[in-house]
């Protein structure tokens, strides 16, 4: 126990040096590189990285958490992230080493880093929440959903889209979908995931009631009747065409050809090319495809 306290006291001192280094850079001066134990090059090329992972080992037990708290390690960690991103490399290692199952302290640090950290660090944390979900973290609904919902309101569109991406995967689980709806997220923010994502909520009674509150269902039906069904057919056409052709549909060359078997009846080939009344593909492409097939 004495050894652990001594080790963690040294650990806290080294973290305080990292915090001091960040402030010195922001103030336009630099402290000597050699004084910092957790320099990036040391973490990359020496066993110093393993010392960082020790924090994770301590967060696996109540006694370890108490030692980290009493030795001032947690307080120093809270100061480690800022918008400059100077210590992102160190924060990312710590994020991967934390045990989030039993105590609020690691979760609080994660949330604090999201508030004060760089965009790169925030994106990294959001992606790490996806990993926690896939790992089956049993406390995911009690704190991770809150973080993700907060991030869909981020001014940085990239961050908001990353949060939506994780939520789309998380909402495959009906229990977590319900947890999300209890946070009353704005529909226009969820809309970043597209109508297909929003429609997923309608498979539960809670989801139907939620969207009825905002009159979203009637509006979605109108959008589908007015234009959505045509967009869907166009999407299917493009997908079929892309799968059947080597070249992308966006190319403007005249010699685009469909890779359909030669012995396939002509009327079937035409149906494959133009499955709707208003074909997406130009008529000239149809003639080229038919002529090329006749040559065979």
SERO-4910 file (N, C-alpha, C, O; in steps of 0.05 Angstrom, whole numbers):
BEGIN
 pado doro    nc1    nc2    nc3   cac1   cac2   cac3    cc1    cc2    cc3    oc1    oc2    oc3
  Unk    A     16    -24      0      0      0      0     17     25      0     11     45    -14
  Unk    A     39     25     16     57     48     17     70     52    -10     73     75    -19
  Unk    A     78     29    -23     90     31    -50     71     44    -70     79     61    -86
  Unk    A     46     36    -68     26     47    -87     22     77    -83     21     92   -102
  Unk    A     21     85    -57     18    113    -52     42    129    -62     39    151    -73
  Unk    A     66    118    -58     90    132    -67     90    134    -98     96    155   -109
  Unk    A     83    112   -111     82    111   -140     62    131   -150     68    146   -169
  Unk    A     38    132   -139     17    150   -148     23    179   -142     15    197   -157
  Unk    A     38    184   -121     46    212   -116     65    222   -137     63    244   -147
  Unk    A     83    204   -145    102    211   -167     86    215   -193     91    232   -209
  Unk    A     66    197   -197     49    198   -221     35    226   -222     35    238   -243
  Unk    A     24    234   -200     10    260   -199     28    283   -205     21    302   -218
  Unk    A     53    281   -195     73    302   -201     79    304   -230     81    326   -241
  Unk    A     82    281   -244     87    281   -272     64    291   -288     68    305   -309
  Unk    A     40    285   -280     16    296   -293     15    326   -290      7    341   -308
  Unk    A     23    336   -266     23    365   -261     43    379   -280     39    401   -288
  Unk    A     65    365   -286     85    376   -305     73    378   -333     79    397   -347
  Unk    A     56    359   -341     43    360   -366     24    384   -368     22    398   -388
  Unk    A     10    389   -346     -9    412   -344      7    438   -346     -1    457   -359
  Unk    A     30    439   -332     47    463   -332     58    467   -360     60    490   -369
  Unk    A     65    446   -374     76    448   -401     55    460   -420     61    478   -436
  Unk    A     30    451   -417      8    461   -434      5    491   -430      2    507   -449
  Unk    A      6    500   -405      2    528   -399     26    545   -409     22    567   -418
  Unk    A     50    533   -407     73    548   -416     72    552   -447     80    573   -456
  Unk    A     63    532   -461     60    535   -490     39    556   -497     44    572   -515
  Unk    A     17    556   -483     -4    576   -488      6    604   -482     -3    623   -494
  Unk    A     24    606   -463     35    632   -455     59    641   -473     70    663   -469
  Unk    A     65    624   -492     86    631   -511    114    623   -503    134    632   -516
  Unk    A    117    607   -482    144    597   -475    143    567   -470    121    556   -468
  Unk    A    166    555   -469    167    526   -466    185    518   -443    207    529   -439
  Unk    A    176    498   -428    193    487   -407    210    465   -420    203    455   -441
  Unk    A    233    459   -409    251    439   -421    237    412   -425    224    402   -407
  Unk    A    240    400   -449    227    375   -456    235    352   -437    219    335   -431
  Unk    A    260    352   -429    270    330   -414    257    327   -387    259    305   -375
  Unk    A    244    348   -377    232    346   -350    205    331   -351    195    324   -330
  Unk    A    194    327   -374    168    314   -377    171    284   -381    183    275   -401
  Unk    A    160    268   -363    162    239   -365    143    228   -386    149    209   -400
  Unk    A    120    241   -389     99    231   -407    100    246   -435     80    251   -447
  Unk    A    125    252   -443    128    263   -470    118    243   -491    118    219   -486
  Unk    A    109    253   -514     98    236   -535    118    215   -545    111    192   -549
  Unk    A    144    224   -548    164    205   -558    169    183   -538    174    160   -546
  Unk    A    168    189   -512    172    168   -492    150    148   -493    154    124   -490
  Unk    A    125    158   -496    102    139   -496    103    122   -522     93     99   -521
  Unk    A    114    132   -543    115    117   -568    137     96   -568    134     74   -579
  Unk    A    160    103   -557    184     86   -560    195     73   -535    215     58   -536
  Unk    A    183     78   -512    193     66   -487    169     53   -472    147     54   -481
  Unk    A    175     41   -450    155     28   -433    139     48   -417    122     39   -401
  Unk    A    144     73   -421    129     93   -405     99     91   -410     83     97   -393
  Unk    A     91     81   -434     63     78   -441     50     59   -421     26     62   -414
  Unk    A     65     38   -412     53     19   -393     46     32   -367     28     23   -353
  Unk    A     62     52   -359     56     66   -334     29     80   -336     14     82   -316
  Unk    A     22     90   -359     -3    103   -363    -26     84   -359    -47     90   -347
  Unk    A    -23     59   -369    -44     39   -367    -49     31   -338    -70     19   -332
  Unk    A    -30     37   -321    -34     30   -292    -58     45   -281    -71     35   -262
  Unk    A    -64     68   -291    -87     83   -281   -112     66   -285   -129     65   -267
  Unk    A   -114     53   -308   -137     35   -313   -139     13   -293   -161      5   -285
  Unk    A   -116      2   -285   -116    -20   -266   -127    -11   -239   -142    -25   -226
  Unk    A   -119     13   -231   -129     24   -206   -159     30   -206   -172     28   -185
  Unk    A   -170     37   -230   -199     43   -231   -216     18   -231   -241     20   -232
  Unk    A   -204     -6   -229   -219    -30   -229   -229    -38   -201   -243    -58   -197
  Unk    A   -220    -24   -180   -228    -30   -153   -234     -5   -137   -224     17   -144
  Unk    A   -249     -8   -116   -256     15    -99   -231     25    -85   -227     50    -82
  Unk    A   -214      7    -76   -189     16    -63   -171     31    -82   -159     51    -74
  Unk    A   -170     21   -106   -153     35   -126   -164     63   -132   -148     82   -134
  Unk    A   -190     65   -135   -203     91   -140   -197    111   -117   -191    134   -121
  Unk    A   -198    101    -93   -193    117    -69   -164    127    -69   -158    150    -62
  Unk    A   -145    109    -77   -117    117    -78   -113    138    -99    -98    158    -94
  Unk    A   -125    136   -122   -122    156   -143   -134    183   -134   -123    204   -141
  Unk    A   -155    181   -120   -168    206   -110   -151    220    -89   -147    244    -90
  Unk    A   -141    204    -70   -125    215    -48    -97    225    -57    -86    243    -44
  Unk    A    -87    214    -78    -60    221    -88    -61    244   -108    -40    252   -118
  Unk    A    -85    256   -113    -88    279   -130    -86    272   -160    -85    290   -176
  Unk    A    -85    247   -167    -83    239   -195   -108    248   -211   -106    259   -232
  Unk    A   -132    243   -199   -157    250   -213   -158    281   -218   -166    289   -239
  Unk    A   -150    296   -198   -151    325   -201   -132    335   -224   -139    353   -239
  Unk    A   -109    322   -226    -90    329   -247   -101    321   -275    -97    334   -295
  Unk    A   -114    297   -275   -125    287   -301   -147    306   -311   -149    311   -335
  Unk    A   -162    318   -293   -184    336   -302   -173    361   -316   -187    373   -332
  Unk    A   -148    368   -310   -136    392   -322   -122    386   -348   -111    403   -361
  Unk    A   -121    360   -355   -103    351   -376   -112    359   -404    -96    362   -422
  Unk    A   -138    361   -408   -148    366   -435   -156    395   -439   -168    407   -421
  Unk    A   -149    406   -462   -158    433   -469   -160    435   -499   -154    415   -513
  Unk    A   -169    457   -509   -175    460   -537   -150    459   -555   -152    455   -579
  Unk    A   -127    463   -543   -102    462   -559    -96    434   -569    -84    431   -589
  Unk    A   -105    414   -554   -100    387   -561    -72    377   -556    -64    356   -567
  Unk    A    -56    392   -541    -28    385   -536    -25    358   -522     -6    343   -527
  Unk    A    -44    351   -505    -42    326   -490    -62    305   -499    -68    286   -485
  Unk    A    -73    309   -523    -92    289   -534    -81    261   -534    -95    242   -528
  Unk    A    -55    258   -542    -43    232   -545    -43    217   -518    -47    193   -517
  Unk    A    -39    232   -496    -39    220   -469    -67    214   -460    -72    193   -448
  Unk    A    -86    233   -465   -114    228   -458   -125    203   -471   -140    188   -459
  Unk    A   -118    199   -497   -129    176   -511   -120    150   -499   -135    131   -499
  Unk    A    -95    149   -490    -85    124   -478   -100    119   -452   -108     97   -445
  Unk    A   -105    141   -437   -118    138   -411   -148    130   -415   -158    114   -400
  Unk    A   -160    141   -436   -188    134   -442   -191    104   -446   -210     92   -437
  Unk    A   -172     93   -461   -172     64   -467   -166     47   -442   -174     24   -441
  Unk    A   -153     58   -422   -145     42   -399   -166     43   -377   -167     26   -360
  Unk    A   -183     64   -376   -203     68   -355   -222     44   -354   -229     32   -375
  Unk    A   -231     37   -330   -253     19   -326   -277     35   -318   -277     49   -298
  Unk    A   -298     34   -335   -322     51   -331   -345     37   -317   -367     48   -316
  Unk    A   -340     13   -307   -363     -3   -297   -372      5   -269   -396      3   -263
  Unk    A   -354     13   -251   -361     13   -223   -361     41   -210   -374     44   -189
  Unk    A   -348     61   -221   -345     86   -207   -351    110   -225   -346    108   -250
  Unk    A   -360    132   -214   -367    155   -230   -343    172   -238   -344    187   -257
  Unk    A   -320    169   -223   -297    187   -228   -287    185   -257   -283    206   -269
  Unk    A   -282    161   -268   -273    160   -296   -293    171   -315   -285    184   -335
  Unk    A   -319    167   -310   -340    178   -327   -340    208   -326   -344    222   -346
  Unk    A   -337    219   -302   -336    249   -299   -313    261   -314   -316    282   -326
  Unk    A   -290    248   -312   -267    258   -327   -272    257   -357   -264    276   -371
  Unk    A   -284    236   -366   -291    234   -395   -309    256   -404   -304    269   -424
  Unk    A   -329    262   -388   -348    284   -395   -334    311   -394   -339    328   -411
  Unk    A   -316    315   -374   -302    340   -372   -283    344   -396   -281    366   -406
  Unk    A   -270    323   -404   -253    324   -428   -269    331   -453   -259    345   -471
  Unk    A   -293    321   -455   -310    327   -478   -317    357   -478   -320    369   -499
  Unk    A   -321    368   -455   -328    397   -453   -305    415   -459   -308    436   -471
  Unk    A   -281    407   -450   -258    424   -452   -237    416   -473   -219    432   -479
  Unk    A   -240    392   -484   -220    382   -502   -222    392   -531   -241    406   -538
  Unk    A   -203    384   -547   -202    391   -575   -224    375   -590   -234    355   -580
  Unk    A   -229    383   -615   -249    368   -631   -239    340   -636   -256    321   -636
  Unk    A   -214    336   -640   -203    309   -645   -208    291   -621   -214    267   -624
  Unk    A   -204    302   -597   -208    286   -573   -237    279   -569   -244    257   -561
  Unk    A   -255    299   -574   -283    294   -572   -292    272   -591   -307    254   -583
  Unk    A   -283    273   -616   -290    252   -635   -279    225   -626   -293    204   -630
  Unk    A   -256    225   -615   -244    200   -605   -261    188   -582   -266    164   -581
  Unk    A   -270    205   -564   -286    196   -542   -313    185   -551   -322    164   -542
  Unk    A   -325    199   -570   -351    189   -581   -348    161   -594   -365    144   -590
  Unk    A   -326    158   -609   -321    132   -621   -316    111   -599   -323     87   -603
  Unk    A   -303    119   -578   -298    100   -556   -324     92   -542   -327     69   -533
  Unk    A   -344    110   -542   -370    102   -531   -383     80   -548   -397     63   -538
  Unk    A   -378     81   -574   -388     59   -592   -375     32   -583   -388     12   -583
  Unk    A   -349     34   -577   -335      9   -569   -346     -1   -542   -350    -25   -539
  Unk    A   -352     18   -524   -364     10   -498   -391     -3   -502   -398    -23   -489
  Unk    A   -407      7   -521   -433     -5   -527   -430    -33   -538   -443    -51   -529
  Unk    A   -411    -36   -557   -407    -63   -568   -396    -83   -548   -400   -107   -550
  Unk    A   -382    -72   -528   -371    -90   -508   -392    -99   -487   -387   -117   -471
  Unk    A   -416    -87   -489   -438    -95   -471   -436    -82   -444   -445    -94   -424
  Unk    A   -426    -58   -442   -424    -44   -417   -452    -41   -405   -470    -30   -417
  Unk    A   -456    -52   -381   -483    -53   -369   -493    -26   -358   -517    -24   -352
  Unk    A   -475     -7   -356   -484     20   -347   -486     40   -370   -488     64   -365
  Unk    A   -486     30   -394   -486     48   -418   -509     67   -418   -506     91   -423
  Unk    A   -533     57   -412   -557     73   -414   -558     95   -392   -571    116   -396
  Unk    A   -544     91   -370   -545    109   -348   -528    134   -351   -532    154   -337
  Unk    A   -508    133   -369   -491    157   -372   -482    162   -401   -478    185   -409
  Unk    A   -478    141   -417   -468    145   -444   -489    159   -462   -482    175   -479
  Unk    A   -514    152   -459   -535    164   -475   -536    194   -470   -539    209   -489
  Unk    A   -532    202   -445   -532    231   -439   -510    246   -455   -514    267   -466
  Unk    A   -487    234   -455   -464    246   -469   -470    248   -499   -465    269   -511
  Unk    A   -480    227   -511   -486    227   -540   -507    247   -547   -505    261   -568
  Unk    A   -528    249   -531   -550    268   -537   -539    296   -535   -546    313   -552
  Unk    A   -521    302   -516   -509    328   -514   -494    335   -539   -494    358   -548
  Unk    A   -480    316   -550   -462    321   -573   -477    325   -599   -466    336   -618
  Unk    A   -502    317   -601   -517    322   -626   -524    352   -629   -531    360   -651
  Unk    A   -521    367   -607   -525    396   -608   -499    411   -613   -498    436   -613
  Unk    A   -477    397   -617   -451    410   -621   -451    428   -645   -463    422   -666
  Unk    A   -437    450   -643   -434    469   -666   -418    456   -689   -423    462   -712
  Unk    A   -399    439   -681   -383    425   -701   -400    403   -713   -406    384   -699
  Unk    A   -406    405   -739   -424    386   -752   -411    358   -752   -425    338   -749
  Unk    A   -385    357   -754   -372    331   -754   -376    316   -728   -380    292   -728
  Unk    A   -376    331   -706   -380    319   -680   -410    310   -677   -415    287   -668
  Unk    A   -428    327   -686   -457    320   -685   -462    295   -702   -477    277   -693
  Unk    A   -451    293   -726   -455    270   -743   -443    244   -731   -454    223   -734
  Unk    A   -420    247   -718   -407    224   -705   -425    214   -682   -429    190   -679
  Unk    A   -437    232   -667   -455    224   -645   -480    210   -656   -489    190   -645
  Unk    A   -490    221   -678   -514    209   -691   -507    181   -701   -523    162   -699
  Unk    A   -483    178   -712   -474    152   -722   -474    131   -700   -482    108   -705
  Unk    A   -464    138   -677   -464    120   -654   -493    114   -645   -500     91   -639
  Unk    A   -509    135   -644   -537    131   -635   -552    113   -654   -569     97   -645
  Unk    A   -547    115   -680   -560     97   -699   -554     68   -693   -572     51   -696
  Unk    A   -530     62   -685   -523     35   -678   -535     27   -651   -545      5   -648
  Unk    A   -534     46   -632   -544     40   -606   -574     34   -606   -584     18   -591
  Unk    A   -588     48   -624   -618     46   -624   -627     20   -637   -651     16   -640
  Unk    A   -609      3   -645   -617    -24   -652   -627    -39   -628   -642    -59   -630
  Unk    A   -620    -29   -604   -629    -40   -579   -653    -24   -569   -651      0   -564
  Unk    A   -676    -37   -567   -701    -23   -560   -700     -9   -532   -711     12   -528
  Unk    A   -686    -22   -514   -683    -10   -487   -667     16   -488   -675     35   -475
  Unk    A   -646     16   -503   -630     40   -506   -644     62   -522   -641     85   -518
  Unk    A   -660     53   -542   -676     72   -557   -696     86   -539   -700    110   -541
  Unk    A   -708     71   -521   -727     83   -502   -712    103   -484   -722    124   -478
  Unk    A   -687     95   -475   -671    113   -458   -665    139   -473   -665    160   -461
  Unk    A   -660    137   -499   -655    161   -515   -680    179   -516   -677    203   -513
  Unk    A   -703    167   -520   -727    183   -523   -735    197   -497   -747    218   -497
  Unk    A   -727    186   -474   -732    199   -448   -717    224   -444   -722    240   -427
  Unk    A   -696    228   -461   -680    253   -460   -693    275   -477   -683    298   -477
  Unk    A   -715    269   -491   -728    288   -508   -710    303   -527   -709    327   -527
  Unk    A   -695    288   -544   -677    302   -563   -693    316   -584   -716    307   -591
  Unk    A   -683    337   -595   -697    352   -616   -697    335   -642   -677    324   -650
  Unk    A   -720    334   -654   -723    318   -679   -705    328   -701   -695    313   -717
  Unk    A   -703    355   -703   -686    366   -725   -657    358   -722   -643    357   -741
  Unk    A   -649    351   -697   -621    341   -693   -620    312   -700   -600    303   -713
  Unk    A   -640    296   -692   -640    268   -700   -643    265   -730   -634    245   -741
  Unk    A   -654    286   -743   -658    285   -772   -631    282   -787   -630    275   -810
  Unk    A   -609    289   -773   -583    286   -785   -578    257   -793   -561    251   -811
  Unk    A   -592    239   -780   -589    210   -787   -607    202   -809   -606    178   -818
  Unk    A   -624    220   -820   -641    213   -842   -668    202   -833   -671    194   -810
  Unk    A   -687    203   -852   -714    193   -845   -715    164   -838   -731    155   -822
  Unk    A   -697    148   -851   -696    119   -845   -689    114   -815   -698     95   -803
  Unk    A   -672    132   -805   -664    130   -776   -688    137   -759   -694    123   -739
  Unk    A   -702    159   -766   -725    167   -750   -747    146   -751   -761    141   -731
  Unk    A   -751    134   -775   -772    114   -778   -768     90   -760   -786     77   -752
  Unk    A   -743     85   -753   -736     63   -735   -749     65   -708   -756     45   -695
  Unk    A   -754     90   -699   -766     94   -673   -796     86   -673   -807     81   -652
  Unk    A   -808     85   -697   -837     79   -698   -843     50   -694   -867     42   -694
  Unk    A   -823     33   -689   -829      5   -684   -836      1   -655   -844    -22   -647
  Unk    A   -835     22   -638   -843     19   -610   -865     39   -604   -867     60   -617
  Unk    A   -882     33   -585   -904     51   -578   -893     77   -567   -905     98   -572
  Unk    A   -872     76   -552   -860    100   -541   -851    119   -563   -854    143   -562
  Unk    A   -838    107   -584   -829    122   -607   -852    136   -622   -850    159   -630
  Unk    A   -874    121   -626   -897    132   -640   -908    156   -625   -914    177   -636
  Unk    A   -911    153   -598   -922    175   -582   -903    199   -582   -912    222   -583
  Unk    A   -877    193   -582   -857    215   -582   -860    232   -608   -860    256   -607
  Unk    A   -861    218   -631   -862    233   -656   -889    245   -662   -891    264   -677
  Unk    A   -910    234   -650   -936    247   -652   -937    273   -637   -951    292   -646
  Unk    A   -922    275   -616   -920    301   -601   -910    323   -619   -917    346   -615
  Unk    A   -893    317   -638   -881    337   -656   -893    337   -684   -883    350   -702
  Unk    A   -915    322   -687   -929    320   -713   -910    312   -736   -913    321   -759
  Unk    A   -891    296   -729   -871    288   -749   -882    267   -768   -875    267   -792
  Unk    A   -899    249   -759   -909    227   -775   -924    237   -799   -920    228   -822
  Unk    A   -943    256   -795   -959    266   -818   -941    280   -838   -945    277   -862
  Unk    A   -921    295   -828   -903    309   -846   -886    289   -862   -881    293   -886
  Unk    A   -878    267   -849   -862    247   -863   -878    233   -885   -867    228   -906
  Unk    A   -903    227   -879   -920    215   -900   -923    234   -924   -922    225   -947
  Unk    A   -927    259   -918   -930    279   -940   -905    281   -957   -906    282   -982
  Unk    A   -881    281   -943   -856    282   -958   -852    257   -975   -841    259   -997
  Unk    A   -861    234   -965   -859    209   -981   -876    210  -1006   -867    202  -1027
  Unk    A   -901    220  -1003   -920    221  -1025   -910    241  -1046   -911    236  -1070
  Unk    A   -900    264  -1036   -892    286  -1055   -866    280  -1070   -864    285  -1093
  Unk    A   -847    268  -1056   -821    265  -1068   -805    241  -1058   -789    230  -1073
  Unk    A   -810    233  -1034   -794    212  -1022   -794    186  -1037   -774    173  -1039
  Unk    A   -818    178  -1048   -819    153  -1062   -803    154  -1088   -791    133  -1096
  Unk    A   -802    177  -1101   -786    180  -1125   -756    179  -1119   -741    166  -1133
  Unk    A   -749    191  -1097   -721    190  -1088   -713    161  -1082   -690    153  -1088
  Unk    A   -731    146  -1070   -725    119  -1063   -721    102  -1088   -702     86  -1090
  Unk    A   -739    106  -1108   -736     91  -1133   -710     98  -1147   -696     81  -1158
  Unk    A   -703    124  -1146   -678    132  -1159   -654    119  -1145   -635    111  -1158
  Unk    A   -655    118  -1118   -634    105  -1103   -631     75  -1111   -609     65  -1115
  Unk    A   -654     61  -1114   -653     33  -1122   -642     31  -1150   -625     13  -1155
  Unk    A   -650     49  -1168   -639     48  -1195   -609     52  -1196   -594     37  -1209
  Unk    A   -600     72  -1181   -571     77  -1180   -556     53  -1168   -535     46  -1178
  Unk    A   -567     41  -1148   -554     18  -1135   -552     -6  -1155   -531    -18  -1157
  Unk    A   -574    -11  -1169   -574    -33  -1188   -555    -28  -1211   -539    -45  -1219
  Unk    A   -555     -3  -1221   -538      4  -1243   -508      2  -1235   -492     -8  -1250
  Unk    A   -502     12  -1211   -474     11  -1202   -465    -17  -1199   -442    -23  -1206
  Unk    A   -482    -35  -1189   -474    -63  -1185   -471    -77  -1212   -454    -96  -1214
  Unk    A   -486    -69  -1232   -484    -82  -1258   -463    -71  -1276   -456    -83  -1297
  Unk    A   -452    -48  -1269   -433    -35  -1286   -406    -30  -1272   -405    -27  -1248
  Unk    A   -385    -30  -1288   -358    -25  -1277   -355      4  -1271   -344     12  -1251
  Unk    A   -366     21  -1289   -362     50  -1287   -385     62  -1271   -408     52  -1271
  Unk    A   -380     84  -1257   -399     97  -1240   -420    112  -1258   -413    121  -1280
  Unk    A   -444    114  -1248   -465    127  -1263   -460    157  -1268   -471    168  -1287
  Unk    A   -443    169  -1252   -438    198  -1255   -420    204  -1279   -418    227  -1287
  Unk    A   -407    183  -1291   -390    188  -1314   -407    195  -1338   -430    186  -1340
  Unk    A   -397    211  -1356   -412    221  -1379   -404    209  -1405   -410    219  -1427
  Unk    A   -389    186  -1404   -380    173  -1429   -404    160  -1443   -424    152  -1430
  Unk    A   -402    158  -1470   -424    147  -1486   -424    117  -1487   -444    105  -1496
  Unk    A   -402    104  -1479   -400     75  -1484   -406     59  -1459   -395     37  -1455
  Unk    A   -423     69  -1441   -431     54  -1417   -446     29  -1425   -465     31  -1442
  Unk    A   -439      6  -1414   -453    -18  -1421   -461    -34  -1396   -446    -34  -1376
  Unk    A   -484    -46  -1397   -493    -63  -1375   -482    -91  -1378   -481   -102  -1400
  Unk    A   -472   -102  -1356   -460   -129  -1357   -482   -149  -1351   -483   -160  -1329
  Unk    A   -499   -154  -1371   -521   -173  -1369   -515   -197  -1388   -505   -192  -1410
  Unk    A   -521   -221  -1380   -515   -244  -1398   -526   -241  -1425   -548   -230  -1429
  Unk    A   -511   -250  -1446   -519   -246  -1474   -545   -262  -1480   -561   -252  -1496
  Unk    A   -548   -285  -1468   -572   -301  -1474   -596   -292  -1458   -617   -305  -1459
  Unk    A   -594   -270  -1444   -617   -259  -1429   -636   -247  -1449   -627   -230  -1465
  Unk    A   -662   -253  -1448   -682   -242  -1467   -681   -211  -1468   -677   -199  -1447
  Unk    A   -684   -200  -1491   -682   -171  -1495   -701   -155  -1477   -694   -135  -1465
  Unk    A   -727   -166  -1475   -746   -151  -1459   -738   -150  -1430   -744   -131  -1416
  Unk    A   -725   -172  -1420   -716   -172  -1393   -693   -152  -1389   -692   -138  -1368
  Unk    A   -676   -150  -1409   -654   -131  -1407   -665   -103  -1404   -655    -86  -1389
  Unk    A   -685    -97  -1421   -697    -70  -1420   -710    -65  -1393   -709    -42  -1383
  Unk    A   -722    -85  -1381   -735    -82  -1355   -714    -76  -1334   -719    -60  -1315
  Unk    A   -691    -88  -1336   -670    -84  -1316   -659    -55  -1319   -653    -42  -1299
  Unk    A   -657    -46  -1345   -646    -19  -1349   -666      2  -1340   -658     22  -1328
  Unk    A   -691     -2  -1346   -712     18  -1340   -735      7  -1324   -756      1  -1336
  Unk    A   -731      3  -1298   -752     -9  -1282   -775     10  -1275   -795      1  -1263
  Unk    A   -773     36  -1282   -794     55  -1275   -801     71  -1300   -787     70  -1320
  Unk    A   -823     86  -1299   -833    101  -1322   -814    123  -1330   -811    128  -1354
  Unk    A   -801    136  -1311   -783    158  -1318   -755    148  -1313   -745    152  -1290
  Unk    A   -741    136  -1332   -715    124  -1328   -694    144  -1320   -694    167  -1330
  Unk    A   -677    136  -1302   -655    153  -1294   -633    155  -1315   -620    175  -1318
  Unk    A   -630    133  -1331   -609    131  -1351   -618    143  -1377   -641    140  -1385
  Unk    A   -601    157  -1390   -608    171  -1415   -615    150  -1437   -604    128  -1437
  Unk    A   -634    157  -1455   -643    139  -1476   -620    130  -1494   -620    108  -1504
  Unk    A   -600    148  -1497   -577    140  -1514   -562    117  -1503   -551    101  -1518
  Unk    A   -562    115  -1476   -548     92  -1463   -563     66  -1469   -551     45  -1472
  Unk    A   -590     68  -1470   -606     44  -1476   -600     34  -1504   -596     10  -1508
  Unk    A   -598     53  -1523   -593     44  -1551   -565     31  -1553   -562     11  -1566
  Unk    A   -546     43  -1539   -519     32  -1539   -518      4  -1528   -506    -14  -1539
  Unk    A   -533      1  -1505   -533    -25  -1492   -546    -47  -1509   -537    -69  -1510
  Unk    A   -568    -39  -1523   -583    -58  -1540   -566    -65  -1565   -564    -89  -1572
  Unk    A   -554    -45  -1577   -537    -50  -1600   -513    -68  -1594   -507    -87  -1608
  Unk    A   -501    -62  -1571   -478    -78  -1563   -486   -107  -1558   -471   -126  -1564
  Unk    A   -510   -111  -1547   -519   -138  -1542   -525   -153  -1567   -521   -178  -1569
  Unk    A   -536   -139  -1588   -542   -151  -1614   -517   -160  -1628   -518   -180  -1643
  Unk    A   -495   -146  -1624   -470   -154  -1637   -461   -182  -1628   -449   -197  -1643
  Unk    A   -468   -188  -1602   -460   -214  -1592   -477   -236  -1605   -474   -260  -1599
***
